Amino acid sequence: MPCNERWANDHYTRSDSDCDPPFFWLFAALVGWLYGQSLTGMLIWMGIIFFSVLIHELGHALTAVFFRQKAKIQLVAFGGLTSYDGGPALTFWRQFIIVLNGPLFGFGLCLFSFLLLKTPLPPMGIAICKASFTANFFWSAVNLLPVLPLDGGQLLRIALEGFFGVKGFRASLLIGAFLAGSIACAAFVFGFFIAGAFFFLFGFQSFDSWRKARRATGNDRGAENNALMLRAEQALQEGRKDEARKLFEEVVLKSGQGLLSVVANQYLAFFDAQMGKKEDAYQRLLPIKDELADESVCLLHQLAFEYANDGLVADLSAKCYQVQPSQEVALRNARSFARLDQPTPAGGWLQTAWQHGEFNLEKILGEAPFAHVKNDPSFLEFINPLRQ
């Protein structure tokens, strides 16, 4: 099934499957060891990281609760995640305050650590307060950089979307991608390779999201349509397929030609294919062929072959094989390229299919698609080694 990638209107959210407490502790232990240089130091840093992340996420969560939302804090690999819903629709300025209060709580913990350093403390207490001050100041400052998925990127997204609508949303992605790429390059130049790798990843994700969001419309950003999509996906996950199908059809009707419609149509295409309505599935996917998720690309590849759209099969051949590297896909590609009278790729794909396991080669070559290419020298360069 396709994956629905989007930013919620209230806060950047991920599914529960992305929340990995064990990886949080593993990451905290790694950072703790790098800075603590001993078992005791590592445990101290792990405690500081946990407490700092908790305070930061409490800034988000308590503000969301103040605005009558139901908030939940979860630990993820490199920090924390606060999600909230169940309350009245949030205006942009309330979303802005919820996001902003995370870094502000972090700076508050930083200030508290600084004030404690002005009081008489044992050596261990001084070390802990200094580490807490450094960690919270650094992380809160970095987290305000206008790069998604950092809070600064969220603030930029909320502000631009509040003033300019979906155009502002797309602009925030492009700005974030450029800034993240620039920071990554600077980090690599000065030898901060881990930071550079993170910001390179942030930049790539933002650019990829911007590319996908070029078809986004105001309907895609509407809370009602997003909630409808979530209900449909939840119904599908719980096995209520009839209800899910009706909800996906409702999403298509209400969201027009935007991204939510693209995603909903992919789900519906899988329903159609499973029910034997292959023509309906084919017609759903064909207009959105450039926007498909990996699994949908392979479904369209299969349907295009069945309906003799060999040009489309050829266009999707490499992508589909990358997703599903199988003999069936390779043979499908070979037959379509042969019908297009392209002997070199036809022979190459036939050789690729052979690598998955031997088959009756002469029987395959006797099929109608290979009639015009089976004696071509460039085709035989791939085939003759298989006959030995």
C-alpha positions as CSV (number, residue, x, y, z in Angstrom):
1,M,0.0,0.0,0.0
2,P,1.2,3.6,-0.6
3,C,2.7,5.6,2.2
4,N,0.9,8.9,3.0
5,E,3.7,11.4,3.7
6,R,2.5,14.8,5.0
7,W,2.9,17.4,7.7
8,A,-0.1,17.6,10.0
9,N,-1.5,21.1,10.5
10,D,-0.8,21.2,14.2
11,H,2.6,19.5,14.6
12,Y,5.0,17.3,12.6
13,T,3.8,13.8,13.4
14,R,5.0,10.2,12.8
15,S,3.3,6.9,13.3
16,D,3.9,4.9,16.5
17,S,6.1,2.5,14.5
18,D,8.6,5.4,14.2
19,C,8.9,5.8,18.0
20,D,11.7,3.6,19.3
21,P,12.6,4.1,23.0
22,P,15.4,1.5,22.8
23,F,17.1,3.5,20.0
24,F,16.7,6.7,22.1
25,W,18.6,5.1,25.0
26,L,21.2,3.7,22.6
27,F,21.8,7.1,21.1
28,A,21.8,8.7,24.6
29,A,24.4,6.1,25.7
30,L,26.6,6.8,22.6
31,V,26.5,10.5,23.2
32,G,27.1,10.0,26.9
33,W,30.1,7.8,26.3
34,L,31.6,10.4,23.8
35,Y,31.3,13.2,26.3
36,G,31.5,11.3,29.6
37,Q,34.5,9.1,28.7
38,S,33.6,6.7,31.6
39,L,30.7,4.6,32.7
40,T,29.8,7.2,35.4
41,G,30.1,10.0,32.9
42,M,28.0,8.1,30.4
43,L,25.2,7.5,32.9
44,I,25.2,11.2,34.0
45,W,24.9,12.3,30.3
46,M,22.1,9.8,29.7
47,G,20.2,11.3,32.6
48,I,20.8,14.9,31.3
49,I,19.7,14.0,27.8
50,F,16.5,12.2,29.1
51,F,15.6,15.1,31.4
52,S,16.4,17.7,28.8
53,V,14.3,16.0,26.1
54,L,11.4,15.5,28.6
55,I,11.4,19.2,29.6
56,H,11.5,20.3,25.9
57,E,8.6,18.0,25.0
58,L,6.7,19.2,28.1
59,G,6.9,22.7,26.6
60,H,5.0,21.4,23.6
61,A,2.6,19.1,25.5
62,L,1.6,21.5,28.3
63,T,0.9,24.3,25.8
64,A,-1.2,21.9,23.7
65,V,-3.2,20.8,26.8
66,F,-3.7,24.5,27.6
67,F,-5.3,24.8,24.2
68,R,-7.6,21.8,25.0
69,Q,-5.7,19.2,23.0
70,K,-4.9,15.6,24.1
71,A,-1.1,15.4,24.1
72,K,1.2,12.4,24.1
73,I,5.0,12.4,24.5
74,Q,7.1,9.6,23.0
75,L,10.8,8.9,22.8
76,V,12.3,8.5,19.3
77,A,15.8,7.6,18.1
78,F,17.3,11.1,18.3
79,G,15.0,12.9,20.8
80,G,11.3,13.2,21.6
81,L,8.1,13.5,19.8
82,T,4.9,15.3,21.0
83,S,1.7,14.6,19.2
84,Y,-1.7,16.0,20.0
85,D,-5.3,15.9,18.7
86,G,-8.8,15.5,19.9
87,G,-9.5,19.1,20.6
88,P,-10.8,22.1,18.7
89,A,-9.1,23.1,15.5
90,L,-6.0,25.1,16.2
91,T,-5.3,28.5,14.6
92,F,-1.9,29.2,13.2
93,W,-0.8,31.4,16.1
94,R,-1.7,28.7,18.6
95,Q,0.3,26.1,16.6
96,F,3.2,28.6,16.6
97,I,3.1,29.0,20.4
98,I,2.9,25.2,20.9
99,V,6.0,24.7,18.8
100,L,7.9,27.7,20.2
101,N,7.4,26.6,23.8
102,G,9.6,23.5,23.3
103,P,12.8,25.5,22.7
104,L,11.7,28.1,25.3
105,F,11.4,25.4,28.0
106,G,14.9,24.2,26.9
107,F,16.3,27.7,27.4
108,G,14.5,27.8,30.7
109,L,16.3,24.7,31.9
110,C,19.5,26.2,30.6
111,L,18.9,29.3,32.7
112,F,18.0,27.2,35.7
113,S,21.3,25.3,35.4
114,F,23.2,28.6,35.1
115,L,21.6,29.9,38.3
116,L,22.4,26.7,40.2
117,L,26.0,27.3,39.3
118,K,25.9,30.5,41.4
119,T,25.1,28.4,44.5
120,P,27.4,26.3,46.6
121,L,27.5,22.8,44.9
122,P,29.7,19.7,45.3
123,P,32.0,18.9,42.4
124,M,29.6,16.4,40.9
125,G,26.7,18.9,41.1
126,I,28.9,21.5,39.3
127,A,29.8,19.1,36.6
128,I,26.1,18.1,36.1
129,C,24.9,21.7,35.9
130,K,27.7,22.7,33.4
131,A,26.8,19.8,31.2
132,S,23.1,20.6,31.5
133,F,23.7,24.3,30.6
134,T,25.8,23.4,27.6
135,A,23.5,20.7,26.3
136,N,20.3,22.7,26.6
137,F,21.7,25.9,25.2
138,F,23.3,24.2,22.2
139,W,20.3,22.0,21.4
140,S,17.7,24.7,21.9
141,A,19.7,27.1,19.7
142,V,20.1,24.4,17.0
143,N,16.5,23.4,17.2
144,L,15.4,26.9,16.3
145,L,17.2,26.8,12.9
146,P,14.5,27.1,10.2
147,V,15.0,23.6,8.9
148,L,12.4,20.8,9.0
149,P,11.8,18.7,11.0
150,L,13.4,21.0,13.7
151,D,11.1,23.3,15.6
152,G,12.6,26.3,13.8
153,G,11.4,24.7,10.5
154,Q,8.0,24.2,12.0
155,L,7.8,27.8,13.0
156,L,8.8,28.9,9.6
157,R,6.3,26.5,8.0
158,I,3.4,27.8,10.3
159,A,4.2,31.4,9.7
160,L,4.5,31.2,5.9
161,E,1.5,28.9,5.6
162,G,-0.5,31.3,7.9
163,F,0.2,34.2,5.6
164,F,0.4,32.6,2.2
165,G,-1.5,29.3,2.4
166,V,-0.2,26.3,0.6
167,K,2.3,28.4,-1.3
168,G,3.9,29.3,2.0
169,F,4.0,25.7,3.0
170,R,5.9,24.8,-0.2
171,A,8.2,27.8,0.3
172,S,9.1,26.6,3.8
173,L,10.2,23.3,2.4
174,L,12.4,24.9,-0.3
175,I,13.9,27.4,2.2
176,G,14.6,24.6,4.7
177,A,16.2,22.4,2.0
178,F,18.5,25.2,0.9
179,L,19.5,26.2,4.4
180,A,20.1,22.5,5.5
181,G,22.2,21.9,2.4
182,S,24.3,25.0,3.2
183,I,24.8,24.0,6.8
184,A,25.7,20.5,5.7
185,C,28.4,21.8,3.3
186,A,29.8,24.2,6.0
187,A,29.9,21.3,8.6
188,F,31.7,19.0,6.2
189,V,34.3,21.8,5.4
190,F,35.0,22.4,9.1
191,G,35.2,18.7,9.9
192,F,31.8,18.3,11.7
193,F,30.9,15.2,9.7
194,I,28.1,13.8,11.9
195,A,26.3,17.2,12.0
196,G,26.9,17.5,8.2
197,A,25.3,14.1,7.6
198,F,22.2,15.0,9.7
199,F,21.7,18.3,7.9
200,F,22.3,16.7,4.5
201,L,19.5,14.2,5.4
202,F,17.2,17.0,6.6
203,G,17.9,18.9,3.3
204,F,17.2,15.9,1.2
205,Q,14.0,15.1,3.0
206,S,12.8,18.7,2.7
207,F,13.6,18.9,-1.0
208,D,11.9,15.6,-1.6
209,S,8.8,16.8,0.3
210,W,8.9,20.0,-1.7
211,R,9.0,18.1,-5.0
212,K,6.0,15.9,-3.9
213,A,4.2,19.0,-2.5
214,R,4.2,20.8,-5.9
215,R,0.7,19.3,-6.5
216,A,-0.5,20.2,-3.0
217,T,-3.6,22.4,-2.7
218,G,-5.4,24.1,0.1
219,N,-7.6,21.0,0.4
220,D,-4.6,18.9,1.3
221,R,-3.8,21.2,4.3
222,G,-7.4,21.2,5.6
223,A,-7.8,19.6,9.0
224,E,-11.1,17.9,8.0
225,N,-9.6,16.2,4.9
226,N,-6.5,15.1,6.8
227,A,-8.7,13.6,9.6
228,L,-10.7,11.8,7.0
229,M,-7.6,10.3,5.5
230,L,-6.4,9.2,8.9
231,R,-9.8,7.5,9.6
232,A,-9.6,5.7,6.3
233,E,-6.1,4.4,6.9
234,Q,-7.0,3.3,10.5
235,A,-10.1,1.5,9.2
236,L,-7.8,-0.3,6.6
237,Q,-5.3,-1.2,9.3
238,E,-8.1,-2.7,11.4
239,G,-9.4,-4.8,8.6
240,R,-12.6,-2.8,7.9
241,K,-12.0,-2.7,4.2
242,D,-15.5,-1.7,3.1
243,E,-15.5,1.2,5.4
244,A,-12.0,2.2,4.4
245,R,-12.9,2.1,0.7
246,K,-15.9,4.4,1.2
247,L,-13.7,6.8,3.2
248,F,-11.0,6.9,0.6
249,E,-13.6,7.6,-2.1
250,E,-14.8,10.5,0.1
251,V,-11.3,11.8,0.3
252,V,-11.0,11.8,-3.5
253,L,-14.3,13.7,-3.8
254,K,-13.4,16.3,-1.2
255,S,-9.7,16.9,-1.9
256,G,-9.9,17.5,-5.6
257,Q,-6.6,17.1,-7.6
258,G,-4.2,17.4,-4.7
259,L,-1.9,15.1,-2.9
260,L,-4.5,13.5,-0.6
261,S,-6.4,12.5,-3.8
262,V,-3.3,11.0,-5.2
263,V,-2.7,8.9,-2.1
264,A,-6.4,7.9,-1.8
265,N,-6.5,6.8,-5.5
266,Q,-3.6,4.5,-4.9
267,Y,-5.3,2.8,-2.1
268,L,-8.5,2.5,-4.2
269,A,-6.4,1.1,-7.1
270,F,-5.3,-1.7,-4.9
271,F,-8.9,-2.4,-3.8
272,D,-9.9,-2.5,-7.5
273,A,-7.1,-4.9,-8.4
274,Q,-7.9,-7.2,-5.6
275,M,-11.5,-7.3,-6.7
276,G,-10.5,-8.1,-10.2
277,K,-11.4,-4.6,-11.5
278,K,-8.1,-4.2,-13.3
279,E,-9.3,-1.7,-15.8
280,D,-10.6,0.6,-13.0
281,A,-7.2,0.2,-11.2
282,Y,-5.3,1.0,-14.4
283,Q,-7.4,4.1,-15.1
284,R,-6.9,5.4,-11.5
285,L,-3.1,5.1,-11.6
286,L,-2.4,6.2,-15.2
287,P,-3.1,10.0,-14.7
288,I,-0.9,10.1,-11.6
289,K,1.9,7.8,-12.8
290,D,4.6,10.4,-11.9
291,E,3.4,10.7,-8.3
292,L,3.1,7.0,-7.3
293,A,4.6,5.3,-4.2
294,D,6.9,2.3,-4.9
295,E,4.2,-0.4,-4.5
296,S,1.8,1.5,-6.8
297,V,4.5,1.8,-9.4
298,C,4.8,-2.0,-9.5
299,L,1.0,-2.4,-9.7
300,L,0.9,0.1,-12.6
301,H,3.8,-1.7,-14.3
302,Q,1.9,-5.0,-14.1
303,L,-1.3,-3.5,-15.4
304,A,0.4,-1.6,-18.2
305,F,1.9,-4.9,-19.4
306,E,-1.5,-6.6,-19.3
307,Y,-3.0,-3.8,-21.4
308,A,0.0,-3.8,-23.8
309,N,1.2,-0.3,-22.9
310,D,4.8,-1.3,-23.6
311,G,6.1,2.2,-23.6
312,L,5.0,2.7,-20.0
313,V,6.3,-0.7,-19.0
314,A,9.7,0.4,-20.4
315,D,9.5,3.7,-18.5
316,L,8.8,1.9,-15.2
317,S,11.0,-1.1,-15.8
318,A,14.1,0.0,-13.7
319,K,12.0,1.4,-10.9
320,C,9.8,-1.6,-10.6
321,Y,12.7,-4.0,-10.7
322,Q,14.4,-2.0,-8.0
323,V,11.4,-2.4,-5.8
324,Q,10.6,-6.0,-6.7
325,P,13.7,-7.7,-8.1
326,S,12.1,-10.9,-9.4
327,Q,12.2,-13.1,-12.5
328,E,8.6,-12.2,-13.2
329,V,9.3,-8.5,-13.4
330,A,12.5,-9.0,-15.5
331,L,10.6,-11.2,-18.0
332,R,7.8,-8.7,-18.2
333,N,10.4,-6.0,-19.1
334,A,12.1,-8.3,-21.6
335,R,8.8,-8.9,-23.4
336,S,7.8,-5.3,-23.6
337,F,11.2,-4.1,-24.8
338,A,11.1,-6.9,-27.5
339,R,7.7,-5.7,-28.6
340,L,9.1,-2.2,-28.9
341,D,11.8,-3.7,-31.1
342,Q,14.6,-2.7,-28.8
343,P,16.9,-5.8,-28.8
344,T,19.6,-4.6,-26.4
345,P,17.4,-3.9,-23.4
346,A,15.2,-6.9,-24.2
347,G,18.3,-9.2,-24.1
348,G,19.6,-7.6,-21.0
349,W,16.4,-8.1,-19.1
350,L,16.1,-11.7,-20.3
351,Q,19.6,-12.3,-19.0
352,T,18.6,-10.7,-15.7
353,A,15.6,-13.0,-15.5
354,W,17.9,-16.0,-16.0
355,Q,20.0,-14.9,-13.0
356,H,17.0,-15.6,-10.8
357,G,16.8,-19.2,-12.0
358,E,16.9,-21.1,-15.2
359,F,13.8,-21.5,-17.3
360,N,12.9,-22.9,-20.8
361,L,14.8,-20.3,-22.8
362,E,13.8,-21.6,-26.2
363,K,10.1,-21.6,-25.2
364,I,10.4,-18.0,-24.2
365,L,12.2,-17.1,-27.4
366,G,9.4,-18.7,-29.4
367,E,6.9,-16.3,-28.0
368,A,5.5,-13.6,-30.3
369,P,7.1,-10.6,-28.6
370,F,10.6,-11.9,-29.5
371,A,9.9,-12.7,-33.1
372,H,11.6,-9.5,-34.4
373,V,14.6,-9.4,-32.1
374,K,15.6,-13.0,-31.5
375,N,18.1,-13.0,-34.4
376,D,19.4,-9.5,-33.8
377,P,23.2,-9.6,-33.1
378,S,22.9,-7.3,-30.1
379,F,20.2,-9.5,-28.6
380,L,22.2,-12.6,-29.2
381,E,25.1,-11.2,-27.3
382,F,23.0,-11.6,-24.1
383,I,21.3,-14.8,-25.1
384,N,24.1,-17.0,-26.5
385,P,26.0,-17.3,-23.1
386,L,22.7,-18.6,-21.6
387,R,22.6,-21.5,-24.2
388,Q,26.1,-22.8,-23.2
